[in-house]
Amino acid sequence: MTLIYWQKHWFLYFERSMYMNIFFLILHLIVTTTLIGLILLQSSKGGLGGGMGGGEFYRTKRGAEKIVFNATVVTAVLFLCTSIINIMVR
């Protein structure tokens, strides 16, 4: 009975798979552009200068800087998850 159903309705599987693939691809593009925007919003004061004797001191992140930093971390994790999902869906 299952084989007969599969033979008659095989196109439904590919149709659902195609829509799921497109959905996760669009979600991945949204997460990617959000991650790029959040990285560009971050302050560029803490570069490699501190590691090479630049003389900068450590300071805590406060206010909007902390929110942007935490949002960047969450978006990076979402980027990793959507990348893995896109590989698995294909």
N, C-alpha and C positions, 0 to 999 in steps of 0.2 A: 504494500500500500504506500509506503514512504517513497519508494522508487518511482512509482507512477506519479505521485504528487510532485516530486523533484523534476521529472521529465516535463510536466505540464507548466510548472511555475518557476523554472530556473532563472528567468529574467528578473524576478523579484529580488533574488539574492544579490545580483549584480547592481540592481538599481539602488538598493539600500546601501550597499558597499560604496557605490559612487557618491551618494549624498553624504555619507559619513566621512569619506575621504575629503570631499570639498569643505565640509564643516570644520574639520580639524585643520585643514590647510589655511582657511580664513582665520580661525582662532589663533593659529601660529603666527600669521602675519600681523595680527593686532597686538599680540604679546611682544613680537619683535620690535615693532615701531614704538611701543610703549617703553620697552627696555632701552632703546636707543635714546629716546627723549629724556628718560630719567638719568641716564649716564651723562648726557650733555648738560643737564641742569645742575649737576653736582659741582661743588667748588673745586677749583684746580690748584688749591694751595698745598695740598698734601701729596705732592708728586714724589719723585725719586730724590729730591734734594735733601731730605732728612736722612736718608740712608747713606748719602755720600758726604756727610759733614756739612750740611746746609745750615745747621744751627737752629732748626725749628723745634719747638717743643710740642708735646702732646696736649691736646685740649679735647674736651668732651663735646659731642655734637648736641646742639640744643635747638629746639623750635622746629622751623621748617627744614633745616639741614638734616635733622634726625628723621623726620618723616620721609624726606626724599631718599635717604640712605636705606631705611627699612623697606620702603616701597621698591627700591632697586633690588634688594635681596629677594623679596617675595616674587618679583617679576622674573628674576633670573632662575628661580626654582621652577616657576611656571613655564619658562622657556625650555628648560631641560625636560620637563614632563611632556610638553607638547611635541618636542623633538622625538622623544621615544615613542609616543603614541603615533605620530606620523609614520615612523618606521614600521611599527607593528600593523598599522591599518593597510599599508600597501601590499 
